[in-house]
Amino acid sequence: MSHVLIADDDEAIRALLSEFLHIEGFATSEAVNGQRVQAALAEGGVDLVLMDVRMPVKGGLDVLREAQGGSEGLPIIVMTAYSTANHAIEAIQLGAYDYIAKPFDLDHVLVTVNNFFKRQDLANQVQALQAQLGERDPKDQIIGTTPAMLEVFKTIGRVARSDVNVLITGETGAGKESVAEMLHKNSLYSRGPLVKVNCAALPETLLESELFGHEKGSFTGAIAQHKGRFEQANKGTIFLDEVGEMTPGTQKKLLRVLQERAFERVGGSVTVKVDTRVVAATNKLLVQEVAEGHFRQDLYYRLNVITIHLPPLRERRDDLPALVEFFLNKHRYMPGSPPARITEGAMRALFDHSWPGNVRELENTIRRATVLAQGGVISEELITFSDADERQLLDISQRVRDGASWQTILHETERATLNEALSQHHGDRVHAAQALNLPLDEFLQKLRSYGLIGDLVAVN
């Protein structure tokens, strides 16, 4: 039974909350000031504190400051009157989990308390899962405790140390690259390199040279021998992203590599042998592509020895809290600063969104909100989502298939690039302009033309 400490100098409020929470299945105790709260926390056995901001002897904000000012995840929910809402914001900045405004509704109190314990349970599950999979690399973004994601983790654990080919399926932005990284990290090939190739980003002639290399003089501009990605990935892993975009000619050559682990460079006759683990990914339904004659059936079966399917974010919304917490820690406003905090209203906005861009869109949303909040409290109004054009930009190949014009795609790309530069430099327009090698006045003019000039606050 979870133990909730109720701290308020008003005896009637303590009695009301104590009786209510006791009926709802919680063990309760009471404290009349902040000193009593500190003593109870020091003794242990308290799972959560409901604490008023203003109390005699020592108030709630004093307790937060002396506990772990600026840290995250303190087991404290503050209670404050509407007239002192600024205290609630400060309390969250100091590490409180959430706040309840007085006069409060008991049903809202119960929801907030239950949400705290649900979050604790989720954090414990994630920690246990991380312990099973080993220490998490800061770049890893594959997080989840829903049944579908647990099945993904189990499959990774079963096949990582084998040398079989793996096909990762799922929508754009779902995290397929992160799965490939985890497969490599836990494989027998982990001492070798992980080489990534985006098959949708290169035309057939360049893709063939990129994969298999070329000999000097094999085509115009080939001024020296070039080793391809398969050679670079020898004794390691090659990740073929968007493999469904390969043309039939490249598919044929890839099939031979999978069968014989050998190939010739473009323009060459010497056979090159490699020992490389192949992991491929696609957002297409390859079975349908095979049926329509767009993808070789024999290649499909070679790639699809083991399939790992990543569900879209909208089908695993219970993973949102853990993902949000991860991205808040990853994208801090300034290096060394504490992570931003997020309000319940902001979390509701995230839960209500459909996430067409999946985990990638969520990461961009949290990064943007952190910048707008300047590392403080992310409220509901700071949660903004990409417009339809930017969502489509997540897959340029899809935009081409949709018939978007050259100018439209350039417009979308430029706007997204400006936004990305601002996000990476924490809203600092001077450094963002320098990163893009643009004069500041030209950079600012572009921000105005795309309606971005008022979205982010410059540091300088």
LOVOMI-737876 format. One record per residue: x, y, z of N, C-alpha, C in turn. Coordinates in pm, whole numbers, padded with zeros to 5 digits, always signed. Example, Ala and Ser with C-alpha at 12.3 -4.5 7.8 and 13.67 -1.06 7.14 Angstrom:
<rs>
+01319-00569+00780+01230-00450+00780+01320-00330+00780/+01285-00225+00708+01367-00106+00714+01290+00003+00787/
</rs>
This chain:
<rs>
+00085-00119+00000+00000+00000+00000+00089+00124+00000/+00068+00214-00098+00148+00336-00109+00114+00434+00003/+00219+00501+00053+00204+00592+00167+00214+00736+00118/+00108+00814+00143+00104+00955+00104+00107+01042+00230/+00203+01135+00234+00211+01231+00344+00142+01360+00301/+00047+01407+00382-00028+01529+00352+00024+01639+00443/+00081+01743+00380+00142+01852+00457+00067+01982+00429/+00000+02034+00533-00076+02160+00520-00100+02213+00660/-00094+02346+00677-00119+02400+00810-00268+02410+00841/-00352+02382+00744-00498+02383+00764-00543+02242+00803/-00586+02226+00925-00625+02094+00976-00739+02034+00897/-00836+02118+00856-00952+02068+00782-00910+02006+00648/-00816+02072+00581-00769+02019+00452-00695+01888+00473/-00612+01883+00576-00540+01757+00603-00638+01644+00630/-00739+01671+00709-00836+01567+00744-00914+01521+00620/-00955+01618+00537-01032+01584+00416-00951+01496+00322/-00829+01538+00293-00746+01461+00201-00706+01326+00258/-00679+01324+00387-00640+01199+00451-00752+01096+00444/-00872+01139+00476-00987+01047+00473-01015+01001+00329/-01012+01096+00236-01042+01064+00095-00942+00964+00039/-00812+00989+00057-00710+00900+00002-00708+00765+00072/-00741+00765+00201-00750+00639+00273-00860+00551+00214/-00974+00612+00182-01085+00538+00120-01042+00483-00017/-00956+00559-00087-00911+00517-00220-00797+00415-00214/-00761+00372-00094-00664+00263-00082-00522+00303-00050/-00500+00428-00008-00366+00473+00027-00349+00481+00178/-00230+00452+00224-00195+00481+00363-00160+00629+00371/-00201+00696+00477-00176+00841+00486-00119+00878+00622/-00048+00989+00623-00003+01053+00746-00006+01203+00723/+00014+01281+00830-00002+01426+00818+00119+01500+00875/+00140+01621+00823+00246+01710+00873+00193+01852+00867/+00234+01936+00967+00180+02071+00976+00275+02176+00916/+00399+02136+00885+00493+02232+00827+00605+02158+00753/+00691+02237+00691+00797+02180+00611+00901+02103+00689/+00925+02143+00812+01022+02069+00894+00976+01927+00917/+00846+01912+00943+00791+01776+00963+00803+01694+00834/+00785+01758+00720+00800+01689+00592+00943+01637+00576/+01040+01724+00603+01180+01683+00591+01213+01568+00684/+01160+01571+00804+01186+01463+00900+01126+01332+00851/+01003+01339+00797+00937+01218+00748+01011+01159+00628/+01058+01245+00537+01133+01197+00422+01265+01134+00464/+01327+01193+00568+01454+01139+00616+01435+01001+00679/+01323+00981+00746+01295+00853+00810+01264+00745+00707/+01209+00784+00592+01174+00687+00489+01032+00636+00505/+00989+00558+00408+00856+00500+00413+00748+00586+00351/+00784+00707+00307+00688+00796+00241+00710+00786+00090/+00602+00753+00018+00612+00738-00126+00580+00866-00202/+00495+00949-00143+00454+01073-00209+00414+01175-00103/+00445+01303-00131+00407+01411-00040+00312+01506-00113/+00194+01530-00055+00105+01638-00100+00132+01755-00007/+00190+01863-00060+00245+01966+00028+00199+02106-00014/+00149+02181+00082+00109+02318+00057+00234+02405+00037/+00222+02506-00049+00335+02595-00073+00362+02683+00049/+00255+02735+00109+00270+02827+00222+00234+02758+00353/+00333+02743+00441+00312+02685+00574+00401+02759+00672/+00363+02763+00799+00448+02829+00899+00576+02750+00922/+00673+02815+00982+00805+02759+01015+00887+02736+00888/+00834+02654+00797+00904+02629+00671+00800+02593+00565/+00802+02664+00453+00705+02640+00347+00749+02534+00249/+00658+02502+00159+00686+02397+00061+00801+02428-00031/+00812+02554-00076+00922+02590-00165+01057+02577-00095/+01060+02607+00034+01185+02591+00110+01226+02445+00115/+01128+02357+00133+01156+02213+00136+01216+02170+00002/+01157+02217-00107+01206+02179-00240+01348+02231-00263/+01372+02355-00224+01505+02413-00245+01612+02336-00168/+01578+02295-00047+01677+02227+00037+01689+02079+00005/+01587+02025-00065+01592+01882-00098+01691+01859-00211/+01650+01895-00331+01739+01878-00446+01700+01983-00547/+01724+02108-00516+01683+02216-00605+01729+02196-00747/+01633+02203-00839+01666+02188-00980+01672+02045-01028/+01657+01945-00941+01661+01806-00986+01525+01766-01036/+01518+01645-01088+01393+01600-01144+01339+01483-01061/+01207+01468-01067+01147+01348-01014+01130+01343-00864/+01124+01457-00793+01099+01451-00650+00957+01401-00625/+00938+01317-00523+00804+01260-00497+00715+01361-00425/+00697+01477-00485+00623+01586-00420+00526+01648-00518/+00402+01663-00475+00300+01739-00547+00264+01858-00459/+00279+01978-00512+00251+02096-00432+00105+02139-00449/+00053+02203-00345-00082+02258-00350-00070+02409-00334/-00138+02483-00420-00126+02629-00417-00255+02694-00460/-00281+02813-00408-00400+02888-00445-00381+02947-00584/-00492+02975-00652-00486+03033-00786-00403+03161-00787/-00412+03239-00680-00341+03367-00675-00191+03353-00666/-00144+03233-00637+00001+03210-00626+00047+03107-00728/-00011+03113-00849+00023+03016-00953+00171+03024-00990/+00231+03144-00973+00373+03155-01003+00456+03067-00910/+00406+03045-00789+00474+02953-00697+00470+02810-00750/+00359+02775-00815+00348+02640-00870+00452+02618-00979/+00470+02719-01065+00570+02708-01171+00709+02694-01110/+00738+02775-01008+00869+02766-00944+00889+02630-00879/+00782+02576-00819+00792+02445-00754+00829+02337-00855/+00769+02342-00974+00800+02243-01077+00944+02262-01125/+00988+02387-01136+01126+02412-01174+01225+02357-01071/+01181+02352-00945+01266+02299-00839+01259+02148-00827/+01175+02084-00908+01174+01938-00910+01046+01871-00866/+00942+01947-00827+00815+01886-00788+00755+01813-00908/+00683+01705-00882+00624+01628-00991+00512+01706-01060/+00425+01769-00982+00311+01840-01038+00255+01933-00930/+00149+02006-00963+00086+02090-00863-00066+02079-00875/-00134+02107-00765-00280+02108-00758-00323+02246-00712/-00413+02308-00786-00458+02442-00752-00574+02435-00651/-00568+02523-00551-00677+02536-00455-00773+02645-00501/-00903+02630-00477-00969+02513-00418-00968+02397-00517/-00942+02277-00468-00923+02164-00556-01047+02074-00561/-01053+01999-00669-01156+01897-00687-01094+01763-00648/-01162+01687-00562-01105+01562-00512-01078+01462-00624/-01163+01460-00725-01138+01369-00837-01008+01405-00908/-00982+01535-00921-00857+01579-00983-00736+01541-00897/-00752+01553-00767-00645+01512-00675-00612+01365-00696/-00716+01282-00706-00695+01138-00722-00626+01108-00855/-00668+01175-00961-00605+01152-01092-00457+01189-01087/-00426+01303-01025-00286+01348-01018-00201+01251-00936/-00254+01206-00824-00182+01109-00740-00161+00978-00815/-00266+00928-00880-00254+00803-00955-00155+00816-01070/-00156+00933-01135-00061+00954-01244+00084+00948-01195/+00107+01001-01075+00242+00995-01019+00286+00850-01002/+00199+00767-00943+00238+00629-00918+00248+00548-01048/+00165+00582-01147+00177+00516-01278+00312+00549-01340/+00352+00675-01327+00481+00715-01382+00595+00644-01309/+00583+00628-01179+00685+00556-01104+00695+00411-01150/+00578+00349-01170+00578+00209-01217+00643+00199-01353/+00611+00294-01441+00669+00292-01575+00820+00310-01569/+00865+00402-01485+01009+00424-01471+01079+00298-01421/+01015+00226-01328+01074+00102-01276+01082-00004-01385/+00976-00010-01469+00976-00108-01578+01086-00077-01679/+01099+00051-01713+01203+00091-01808+01341+00061-01752/+01361+00089-01622+01491+00062-01559+01522-00087-01561/+01422-00169-01533+01443-00315-01534+01475-00363-01675/+01405-00306-01773+01429-00345-01912+01568-00304-01957/+01611-00185-01918+01745-00139-01952+01851-00229-01890/+01824-00277-01769+01919-00366-01703+01933-00498-01781/+01820-00544-01839+01825-00668-01918+01905-00648-02047/+01889-00530-02108+01951-00507-02237+02091-00447-02226/+02131-00412-02105+02262-00351-02087+02252-00201-02079/+02363-00137-02053+02367+00008-02037+02323+00077-02166/+02232+00176-02154+02179+00243-02271+02275+00350-02321/+02302+00347-02449+02379+00453-02512+02293+00578-02519/+02350+00696-02493+02270+00818-02498+02201+00840-02632/+02253+00780-02739+02192+00799-02870+02074+00705-02892/+02060+00603-02809+01949+00509-02825+01817+00580-02801/+01719+00554-02887+01589+00615-02872+01479+00510-02878/+01513+00386-02854+01414+00280-02859+01372+00250-02716/+01255+00299-02681+01205+00293-02545+01061+00246-02549/+01022+00164-02455+00882+00124-02447+00861+00005-02356/+00743-00001-02300+00705-00114-02214+00572-00173-02257/+00516-00125-02368+00392-00184-02417+00423-00324-02472/+00322-00411-02479+00348-00550-02524+00419-00557-02659/+00382-00470-02754+00445-00475-02886+00593-00441-02876/+00628-00343-02792+00768-00304-02780+00848-00408-02701/+00785-00469-02602+00855-00576-02530+00887-00692-02623/+00798-00718-02719+00823-00823-02817+00941-00785-02907/+00952-00655-02939+01067-00607-03018+01196-00634-02942/+01199-00599-02812+01319-00620-02731+01354-00769-02722/+01251-00852-02705+01277-00996-02695+01338-01048-02825/+01283-01004-02938+01335-01050-03067+01480-01005-03086/+01509-00881-03049+01647-00832-03058+01739-00921-02975/+01696-00953-02854+01776-01038-02767+01800-01176-02824/+01701-01229-02895+01712-01365-02949+01802-01372-03072/+01800-01267-03156+01867-01278-03285+01995-01195-03295/+02020-01106-03198+02133-01013-03212+02265-01084-03233/+02288-01193-03163+02419-01258-03168+02430-01361-03280/+02327-01374-03361+02337-01459-03479+02385-01375-03597/+02407-01439-03712+02450-01364-03829+02342-01357-03935/+02216-01391-03900+02108-01391-03998+02070-01249-04036/+02019-01235-04158+01972-01105-04204+01842-01069-04132/+01826-00941-04102+01709-00894-04031+01643-00783-04112/+01511-00790-04125+01434-00686-04192+01349-00614-04087/+01369-00484-04076+01294-00402-03980+01187-00325-04057/+01062-00341-04017+00952-00274-04085+00885-00174-03990/+00820-00077-04049+00750+00023-03969+00742+00155-04043/+00655+00242-03996+00636+00371-04060+00759+00460-04045/+00767+00561-04130+00875+00659-04120+00874+00724-03983/+00992+00731-03922+01004+00796-03791+00975+00707-03673/+00949+00579-03695+00911+00490-03585+01031+00445-03502/+01153+00459-03556+01272+00421-03480+01346+00302-03536/+01334+00277-03667+01397+00160-03727+01550+00167-03717/+01604+00286-03735+01750+00301-03725+01799+00269-03585/+01722+00305-03484+01762+00276-03346+01763+00126-03320/+01669+00054-03381+01668-00093-03368+01793-00151-03432/+01828-00098-03549+01950-00146-03616+02074-00122-03529/+02079-00005-03464+02192+00025-03377+02198-00072-03259/+02081-00105-03204+02079-00196-03091+02117-00338-03133/+02072-00379-03252+02111-00510-03303+02263-00518-03318/+02321-00414-03375+02467-00413-03395+02540-00413-03261/+02495-00330-03170+02564-00317-03041+02568-00448-02964/+02464-00530-02979+02455-00654-02904+02493-00777-02987/+02555-00755-03103+02587-00866-03193+02733-00908-03182/+02766-01017-03250+02904-01062-03257+02986-00972-03347/+02920-00883-03421+02988-00790-03511+03008-00653-03447/+02984-00642-03318+02984-00510-03254+03122-00445-03252/+03229-00524-03263+03363-00464-03266+03394-00400-03400/+03318-00438-03502+03334-00377-03633+03245-00255-03646/+03251-00187-03760+03172-00065-03778+03025-00094-03808/+02940+00003-03778+02801+00004-03824+02795+00108-03936/+02773+00061-04058+02772+00149-04175+02628+00164-04223/+02582+00288-04237+02442+00315-04272+02433+00370-04414/+02334+00320-04488+02310+00365-04625+02162+00395-04640/+02129+00518-04679+01990+00553-04709+01967+00529-04857/+01901+00419-04889+01884+00380-05030+01792+00475-05106/+01710+00551-05034+01618+00642-05100+01684+00774-05135/+01801+00801-05079+01863+00932-05096+01954+00940-05218/+01981+00826-05285+02076+00826-05396+02014+00765-05520/+02042+00820-05640+01996+00757-05764+02069+00626-05785/+02017+00545-05878+02070+00410-05896+02219+00408-05925/+02268+00498-06013+02410+00495-06050+02498+00525-05929/+02461+00622-05850+02539+00655-05732+02524+00551-05623/+02405+00494-05609+02382+00394-05505+02468+00271-05529/+02477+00227-05655+02559+00110-05686+02705+00134-05648/+02756+00252-05684+02894+00286-05650+02911+00300-05500/+02810+00356-05433+02816+00375-05289+02820+00241-05217/+02741+00145-05264+02734+00014-05198+02857-00072-05228/+02897-00077-05356+02998-00174-05397+03132-00111-05433/+03139+00022-05435+03263+00087-05469+03285+00093-05620/+03393+00157-05662+03425+00164-05805+03576+00171-05824/+03617+00137-05946+03758+00143-05982+03788+00278-06048/+03912+00317-06044+03956+00441-06107+03922+00438-06257/+03859+00543-06306+03828+00553-06448+03703+00479-06491/+03629+00422-06397+03511+00344-06433+03398+00431-06486/+03398+00559-06452+03301+00655-06507+03359+00795-06489/+03297+00891-06552+03345+01029-06544+03345+01077-06400/+03460+01124-06357+03472+01171-06219+03532+01068-06125/+03547+00943-06171+03608+00839-06087+03760+00850-06098/+03817+00943-06023+03960+00972-06036+04046+00881-05951/+03983+00799-05866+04058+00705-05782+03968+00588-05744/+04030+00482-05700+03951+00367-05653+03873+00407-05527/+03751+00360-05519+03665+00392-05403+03609+00263-05346/+03632+00242-05217+03573+00127-05150+03431+00158-05108/+03339+00067-05142+03199+00087-05112+03164+00055-04968/+03037+00077-04936+02991+00059-04798+03003-00086-04752/+02985-00182-04841+02999-00322-04799+03142-00351-04756/+03240-00301-04828+03379-00319-04786+03407-00248-04655/+03353-00127-04642+03373-00051-04518+03311-00123-04399/+03205-00201-04424+03135-00269-04315+03188-00410-04289/+03299-00448-04352+03354-00581-04331+03382-00605-04182/+03341-00721-04133+03349-00758-03991+03256-00673-03904/+03165-00602-03967+03068-00521-03894+02929-00541-03950/+02847-00437-03942+02707-00442-03985+02681-00333-04087/+02607-00367-04193+02561-00266-04287+02410-00252-04272/+02364-00129-04257+02222-00101-04240+02170-00035-04367/+02084-00106-04438+02026-00057-04563+01888-00001-04533/+01883+00130-04515+01756+00195-04482+01677+00220-04610/+01544+00206-04601+01453+00223-04714+01496+00135-04831/+01519+00007-04803+01566-00086-04906+01461-00106-05014/+01336-00076-04985+01231-00089-05085+01242+00009-05199/+01330+00111-05187+01348+00211-05292+01451+00168-05395/+01517+00054-05376+01619+00010-05470+01558-00024-05606/+01631+00010-05712+01588-00024-05847+01619-00172-05874/+01555-00232-05976+01577-00374-06005+01724-00410-06027/+01799-00322-06094+01940-00353-06119+02021-00364-05992/+01999-00272-05900+02071-00275-05772+02023-00392-05688/+01894-00423-05695+01841-00539-05621+01912-00667-05664/+01936-00682-05792+02001-00803-05843+02142-00816-05786/+02217-00706-05782+02353-00711-05730+02354-00736-05579/+02255-00678-05510+02247-00701-05367+02217-00847-05338/+02133-00909-05419+02101-01050-05400+02227-01136-05406/+02314-01106-05499+02437-01185-05511+02524-01169-05386/+02532-01046-05333+02612-01023-05212+02556-01105-05096/+02424-01110-05083+02363-01186-04975+02385-01336-04992/+02389-01382-05116+02407-01525-05142+02552-01568-05127/+02644-01487-05182+02783-01530-05192+02878-01450-05103/+02829-01341-05043+02915-01250-04967+03032-01205-05053/+03004-01178-05180+03109-01136-05273+03049-01046-05380/+03133-00960-05439+03088-00868-05544+03211-00812-05615/+03188-00740-05726+03293-00667-05793+03260-00518-05786/+03364-00437-05771+03341-00293-05774+03295-00252-05914/+03226-00140-05922+03184-00088-06052+03308-00063-06139/+03305-00122-06259+03419-00107-06350+03534-00198-06320/+03519-00290-06227+03627-00380-06190+03596-00525-06219/+03699-00611-06213+03682-00754-06237+03728-00838-06119/+03791-00775-06021+03840-00847-05904+03724-00870-05807/+03706-00995-05764+03598-01027-05671+03641-00992-05528/+03556-00918-05461+03581-00875-05324+03490-00955-05232/+03547-01021-05132+03469-01099-05037+03459-01023-04905/+03342-01031-04843+03321-00960-04717+03245-01050-04618/+03268-01024-04491+03191-01088-04384+03115-00977-04312/+02991-00956-04355+02914-00841-04309+02773-00883-04270/+02728-00838-04153+02589-00860-04110+02500-00759-04181/+02391-00806-04242+02301-00718-04317+02171-00698-04240/+02142-00571-04212+02014-00533-04152+01949-00433-04247/+01826-00460-04286+01756-00372-04380+01631-00318-04313/+01581-00207-04366+01460-00147-04312+01376-00090-04425/+01246-00087-04405+01156-00032-04505+01028+00016-04440/+00970+00122-04498+00837+00164-04455+00731+00117-04552/+00774+00040-04652+00681-00016-04750+00639-00157-04710/+00526-00200-04765+00483-00338-04747+00547-00418-04860/+00660-00482-04831+00737-00546-04937+00664-00662-05001/+00577-00729-04926+00497-00838-04986+00415-00783-05102/+00356-00666-05081+00277-00603-05187+00366-00558-05301/+00486-00506-05268+00581-00464-05371+00624-00582-05457/+00641-00700-05394+00675-00821-05468+00560-00860-05561/+00437-00857-05509+00320-00894-05588+00301-00803-05708/+00340-00675-05693+00324-00579-05802+00445-00575-05893/+00546-00657-05865+00663-00666-05951+00766-00558-05930/+00757-00485-05817+00852-00377-05791+00972-00423-05709/+00962-00541-05649+01071-00590-05564+01088-00739-05589/+01214-00781-05599+01243-00921-05630+01199-01013-05516/+01130-01118-05551+01083-01211-05449+01199-01283-05382/+01300-01325-05461+01414-01396-05403+01493-01306-05308/+01504-01177-05341+01572-01084-05252+01492-01063-05124/+01361-01056-05140+01275-01038-05022+01296-01151-04922/+01301-01274-04970+01318-01388-04879+01460-01391-04820/+01558-01342-04894+01694-01335-04840+01703-01233-04727/+01637-01120-04745+01641-01016-04643+01554-01050-04523/+01443-01117-04549+01340-01136-04448+01357-01269-04373/+01479-01298-04329+01498-01418-04247+01430-01398-04112/+01455-01283-04052+01388-01243-03928+01327-01104-03951/+01201-01087-03912+01135-00957-03924+01110-00898-03786/+01144-00773-03771+01111-00698-03649+01021-00582-03691/+00900-00580-03642+00805-00475-03678+00792-00375-03565/+00813-00247-03598+00797-00141-03499+00658-00080-03515/+00576-00084-03411+00443-00025-03422+00451+00127-03426/+00355+00193-03490+00354+00340-03489+00326+00392-03348/+00368+00513-03321+00354+00571-03189+00208+00580-03146/+00118+00603-03238-00024+00616-03203-00081+00486-03147/-00014+00372-03173-00060+00243-03124+00010+00204-02994/+00098+00288-02943+00164+00260-02815+00177+00387-02733/+00064+00454-02714+00064+00581-02643+00109+00567-02498/+00095+00447-02441+00140+00429-02303+00291+00449-02288/+00363+00446-02401+00508+00469-02396+00543+00618-02399/+00443+00704-02420+00471+00847-02431+00544+00905-02309/+00501+00877-02185+00571+00936-02071+00719+00903-02067/+00755+00778-02093+00896+00740-02090+00973+00805-02204/+00913+00812-02322+00978+00877-02436+00998+01026-02410/+00894+01090-02355+00904+01233-02325+01016+01258-02224/+01020+01176-02121+01125+01192-02020+01264+01175-02082/+01277+01079-02172+01405+01056-02238+01447+01177-02321/+01353+01232-02399+01387+01345-02484+01409+01474-02404/+01340+01488-02291+01365+01604-02205+01508+01600-02152/+01555+01482-02119+01693+01467-02071+01793+01484-02184/+01757+01438-02301+01849+01446-02416+01864+01588-02467/+01753+01661-02476+01755+01795-02535+01739+01900-02426/+01846+01926-02356+01844+02028-02252+01868+02165-02314/+01812+02266-02251+01817+02400-02309+01961+02448-02329/+02043+02424-02229+02184+02458-02239+02265+02340-02183/+02386+02317-02233+02468+02209-02180+02486+02221-02028/+02457+02113-01957+02472+02112-01812+02352+02160-01736/+02252+02215-01804+02132+02264-01735+02039+02148-01704/+01952+02161-01602+01858+02053-01571+01756+02039-01684/+01695+01924-01698+01595+01906-01804+01471+01992-01778/+01405+02031-01884+01279+02104-01870+01175+02013-01805/+01076+02075-01742+00965+02002-01681+00842+02021-01768/+00751+01926-01764+00633+01933-01848+00507+01922-01763/+00408+02005-01791+00286+02007-01711+00190+01898-01757/+00091+01872-01675-00009+01770-01708-00086+01809-01833/-00116+01940-01847-00187+01985-01967-00107+01961-02093/+00023+01984-02085+00110+01960-02201+00113+01811-02235/+00119+01727-02133+00116+01583-02159-00016+01541-02222/-00125+01601-02180-00255+01569-02241-00253+01604-02390/-00192+01719-02422-00183+01758-02563-00104+01656-02644/+00002+01602-02583+00082+01499-02652+00001+01371-02670/-00076+01334-02569-00157+01212-02580-00268+01228-02683/-00317+01350-02702-00427+01372-02795-00383+01380-02941/-00254+01393-02965-00202+01409-03101-00196+01274-03172/-00208+01275-03304-00211+01149-03380-00073+01098-03419/+00031+01180-03412+00171+01144-03438+00195+01079-03574/+00162+01151-03682+00192+01094-03814+00340+01075-03839/+00424+01156-03770+00568+01143-03785+00633+01054-03681/+00551+00991-03595+00596+00894-03497+00699+00950-03399/+00795+00866-03356+00889+00905-03251+00975+01022-03295/+01008+01027-03424+01089+01138-03473+01016+01270-03457/+00887+01271-03485+00808+01392-03467+00798+01430-03319/+00784+01329-03232+00778+01356-03089+00908+01420-03042/+01022+01368-03087+01150+01425-03046+01161+01571-03090/+01121+01601-03213+01126+01738-03262+01032+01829-03183/+00916+01775-03146+00819+01853-03068+00875+01887-02931/+00938+01790-02865+00995+01815-02732+01114+01909-02742/+01197+01892-02843+01312+01982-02859+01264+02126-02880/+01161+02143-02965+01109+02277-02991+01049+02337-02864/+00973+02257-02789+00910+02307-02666+01014+02345-02561/+01122+02268-02553+01229+02299-02458+01292+02435-02489/+01312+02460-02618+01368+02589-02658+01271+02702-02625/+01144+02683-02659+01044+02788-02633+01029+02815-02484/+01042+02710-02402+01031+02727-02256+01163+02772-02194/+01267+02783-02276+01401+02821-02230+01447+02731-02114/+01414+02601-02127+01459+02504-02028+01378+02501-01900/+01270+02579-01894+01189+02584-01771+01073+02486-01776/+00953+02539-01763+00833+02455-01758+00764+02457-01894/+00741+02340-01949+00671+02329-02077+00522+02321-02048/+00451+02426-02079+00306+02429-02060+00236+02391-02190/+00105+02377-02184+00029+02328-02298+00045+02416-02421/+00050+02549-02401+00058+02639-02516+00192+02632-02587/+00292+02572-02524+00424+02558-02589+00436+02429-02669/+00333+02343-02663+00333+02221-02742+00273+02253-02878/+00359+02263-02978+00314+02291-03114+00359+02179-03206/+00277+02153-03305+00305+02040-03395+00335+02092-03535/+00415+02015-03609+00451+02052-03745+00327+02056-03832/+00328+02147-03931+00215+02151-04022+00222+02033-04118/+00119+02019-04199+00108+01901-04285+00226+01889-04381/+00274+02002-04434+00385+01996-04529+00511+01944-04462/+00537+01986-04335+00657+01942-04267+00648+01794-04231/+00528+01747-04201+00513+01604-04175+00545+01523-04299/+00498+01570-04415+00526+01499-04539+00674+01502-04570/+00744+01608-04526+00886+01620-04551+00965+01508-04484/+00908+01445-04381+00976+01335-04315+01013+01226-04414/+00942+01219-04528+00973+01118-04629+00972+01189-04764/+01088+01238-04808+01095+01313-04934+01054+01226-05051/+01091+01097-05044+01053+01008-05154+00902+01002-05169/+00831+01008-05058+00685+01008-05064+00635+01138-05127/+00702+01250-05097+00661+01377-05156+00677+01373-05307/+00784+01310-05354+00804+01298-05499+00694+01213-05559/+00662+01099-05492+00555+01013-05542+00421+01085-05542/+00404+01178-05448+00279+01253-05441+00268+01359-05550/+00378+01379-05623+00374+01476-05731+00405+01619-05689/+00468+01636-05572+00504+01770-05528+00606+01830-05624/+00592+01960-05652+00682+02026-05746+00819+02047-05683/+00916+02074-05771+01053+02102-05727+01055+02220-05630/+00984+02327-05665+00983+02445-05581+00918+02418-05445/+00813+02337-05445+00745+02304-05320+00837+02227-05226/+00908+02128-05281+00998+02047-05199+01114+02133-05147/+01165+02224-05232+01271+02314-05187+01221+02404-05075/+01098+02455-05089+01037+02541-04987+01026+02466-04854/+00975+02343-04859+00958+02263-04738+01094+02234-04673/+01191+02199-04758+01324+02164-04706+01390+02283-04639/+01379+02400-04701+01442+02519-04645+01380+02555-04511/+01248+02551-04504+01181+02585-04378+01221+02489-04267/+01222+02360-04298+01259+02261-04196+01404+02277-04153/+01493+02312-04248+01634+02332-04217+01653+02450-04122/+01583+02560-04149+01591+02677-04061+01545+02641-03920/+01433+02568-03912+01379+02529-03781+01475+02437-03708/+01536+02345-03781+01630+02251-03720+01754+02324-03667/+01804+02420-03744+01921+02496-03700+01890+02573-03573/+01773+02633-03566+01733+02705-03446+01723+02611-03326/+01664+02495-03348+01648+02399-03238+01783+02351-03187/+01874+02318-03279+02004+02266-03238+02087+02370-03163/+02061+02498-03190+02138+02604-03124+02055+02678-03021/+01954+02605-02967+01877+02654-02853+01815+02792-02878/+01772+02817-03001+01707+02943-03033+01801+03058-03059/+01931+03035-03054+02030+03141-03076+02043+03164-03227/+01986+03274-03275+01982+03300-03418+02121+03327-03476/+02207+03390-03398+02342+03420-03445+02417+03292-03477/+02418+03198-03382+02491+03072-03403+02422+02984-03507/+02289+02990-03513+02217+02911-03614+02253+02960-03754/+02261+03092-03771+02299+03148-03900+02442+03108-03936/+02532+03113-03837+02671+03074-03862+02681+02927-03901/+02600+02843-03836+02603+02700-03867+02563+02673-04012/+02472+02754-04063+02426+02737-04201+02508+02821-04299/+02609+02891-04246+02696+02974-04330+02615+03080-04405/+02519+03140-04333+02436+03246-04390+02463+03376-04317/+02467+03490-04388+02474+03619-04320+02352+03635-04229/+02371+03698-04115+02263+03708-04017+02141+03778-04076/+02161+03887-04153+02045+03958-04206+01967+03872-04304/+02038+03790-04383+01970+03699-04476+01896+03589-04400/+01960+03538-04294+01898+03435-04210+01769+03489-04148/+01774+03610-04092+01656+03669-04029+01545+03693-04131/+01584+03734-04252+01484+03756-04356+01414+03626-04393/+01489+03518-04399+01428+03387-04428+01334+03345-04316/+01374+03371-04190+01286+03338-04078+01154+03414-04090/+01162+03541-04128+01040+03621-04143+00953+03565-04256/+01015+03528-04366+00939+03480-04481+00866+03350-04452/+00922+03270-04360+00858+03143-04325+00777+03152-04196/+00764+03272-04141+00684+03288-04019+00749+03232-03895/+00883+03222-03896+00955+03164-03782+01017+03270-03692/+01010+03395-03731+01084+03497-03658+01034+03516-03516/+00907+03487-03492+00856+03506-03358+00842+03379-03279/+00880+03265-03340+00858+03135-03274+00961+03105-03167/+01084+03155-03186+01192+03117-03097+01261+03242-03044/+01310+03234-02922+01374+03349-02856+01524+03334-02864/+01591+03434-02917+01736+03427-02931+01802+03447-02797/+01912+03379-02776+01989+03395-02653+02069+03525-02660/+02129+03555-02778+02211+03675-02793+02127+03792-02841/
</rs>
